[in-house]
Amino acid sequence: MDLLVVCASCSKEFKASGDERYWKCPNCGHEVENKKYPFLTRKIAHAKSHRSEAEWETMFDELLLTAREKVIELEARVRALEEENRRLKSRKPSD
């Protein structure tokens, strides 16, 4: 299910995938942000329009799992950058 997006620059409507955070307007090239991403994805939009078929608990568990994985990746990146920063600070300046 695609989402109908209205460009803030040229006011033209276009279809876009809810699975993307940014969309480029095919008319003027303006970049539009999905401000509700990842809480508004194609899967969730479909579930909202077919509420009786939706498995909300499963969908939100998947969303939480994805968020948790991203947090773990970012924490690992922070640790690596902190270690690199400590290593660079401990080096003696070369003359």
Secondary structure by P-SEA (a helix, b strand, c coil): cbbbbbbccccbbbbbbcccccccccccbbbbbccccccccaaaaaaaaaccccaaaaaaaaaaaaaaaaaaaaaaaaaaaaaaaaaaaaccccc
